[in-house]
Amino acid sequence: MPQQIAAGEIYPALEKGTIDAAEWVGPYDDEKLGFVKVAKYYYYPGWWEGTGQGHNIMNLEKWNALPKHYQAAVSAASLDTFTWVTGKYDYVNPPALKRLLVAGAILKPFPQEVLEACYGAANEIYADLSKTNPHFGKMYASLTAFRAESLAWMQVAELSYDSFMMRMRTRT
């Protein structure tokens, strides 16, 4: 049964066997928390969190009451922070994964049937939420339309480039 527990409680829960597994942020943060000492298997991909997303949530009335230059400052700082955090994790996760493997982690892909079951369960939840929460439904419809369009481009551009580069790295 899934549980949400505080970061500092995950390690002892794994160590005591109170929980069987944990999903956290990624190799860099998993390494800092020492998970490899109590959980040897490292499964991928974490498809339910394709990338970390920082959010600023603000009351719309209060936002609209801010002077335009304050709104611009908050927007600029938010964009800068998002870009910095994404870049930081892209930089620190690869060497952290290598260190986890050296420390004894066993890297394993989730079986296809597990990924498909998780995907199906998530989509059931999204469908139910869309029926009961009109705001969620509107946002989710927008997301799925965007995703359908962007995945076609990502397959042509990013996936083919990344696949090519991965094949080429074995030749140099």
N, C-alpha and C positions, 0 to 999 in steps of 0.2 A: 504494500500500500504506500503510495507516495506521501512524503512528509516534507514540510518546509521547516527547516531548522536553521538556527544562526550559524554563521561561518565557524565560529570557535567551538561549536558543539559537534560538528561533522566528524572530525578526527576521532574524538573519544567514542562516538557512536559506532563508527566503523571498527575501531579497535575492540570494543566490547561485543560486537556482533548485533547491536541494537538495530542497525540498518545494514543491508547487504551491499549497497552501492550508493554513490553520490554523483550528482552532476553539478559542477561548479562553473567556473568561468572559462578556463583553458589552461594549457600547460604551465604558463608563468605563475598564475595564482595557485594552481594545484600543487606546484612545486613548493611554493612558499608555505602552504599549509601542511606539507609533508605527507600527502595522501599516499604516495608510493610505498611508504613504510607499512601501511595497513591495507592497501588495496592494489594488488599487482596488475590487474587487467585494466587496460586503458582503451576504451572503445571509441570508435569514430564512425561516421560523422555525427556531430551534435546538430542535426538538421533543424531542430526546434528553435535554435538560436543561431541563425546564419551569421549574424554579426551583433556585437554589442551596440546598443542604442541608448544614448543618454537623452533624457527628456527634461524640458523645462515645462512645468505645468503651472498655469497662472489663471487667476480669475479674469475673464474677458473684460469685465467692467473696469477692473483695476489696470489691466493692460492698456485699454483704450484711454484711460485717464492719464497715463504717462506721457510726458512730452515726447515728441517724435525722436529727438536726439537720444533720449533714454531707451526708447524702443530699439533704435538702431544700435546702441551700445550692447544691449542684451542680446540682440540677434547676432551681432558680430562675435561677441564672446562665446555664444552657444555654438556657432559654426566653427570657430577656432578650437574650442574644446573638443567637439566631435571629431574634427580632423586630427587633432593631436592624439587623442585616445586611440582612435583606429590605427594610426601610424605607429604608435607606441606598441600596441599589441602585435601588429604585424612584424615588428622588429624583435620583440622579446620572446614571442611564443616559439619560433623555430629552435633557437638554442636551448630553451627550457625543455622542449620535447626531447631533444637529444640527451640532455642530462637525466631526464626521467628514465629514458631507455637504458642508459648506462647504470642507473641506480636500480634497475631490475624490473621496470614496468614492461608489460607485455602488450604490445600494440595489436589490437584486433578490430576488424570491421564488424559493425553490427550485421547480423544476417539480413538478407533482403526481406524475409518474411517479418522480421521484427520492425524494420523500418516501415514497411507497408502497413502493419498493424497500428503502429504509432501514428502514422499519417492519417489512416482512416479514423482512428479515435479522435484525433485533433479536429478533423473536418466535421465529425459529428457534433463536437462541442461548438465549433464555429457556426454551424447551421442552427443549432438550438439557440445560441446567443443572438444570432441574426433575427430569429423569430420573436424573441422576447425583449430585445433591446434595439430599438430603431436606430439609435446613434451608432451602436456597434455594427449593425447591419449595413448602414450607409458607408462606414469606414471600411468594412471588410469587402464590400462590393467594389469599392474604389481600389483597394489593395489587390484583389484578385484580377481585376481588369489590367492594372498596371503590370502585375507579375506576368500575366499571360503575354503581354507585349514585350516586356523586357527580357523574359527568358529566351525568346526567339533570338534576340540580338546577342544575348550573353552566350548562347550556344554557338553562334557564328563567330563572335569576336573573342571573348574571354576563354571559353572552354577550348576552342580549337587552338588558340595561342598557348594556353597553359599546357595542354596535352602535348603540343609540339615541343615546348621547352622542356617538359619532363622527359620526353624521349631523347632529346638532344643532350641532356646532362650526362647521360650514360656514355656518350661518345667523346667527351672531353676529359 
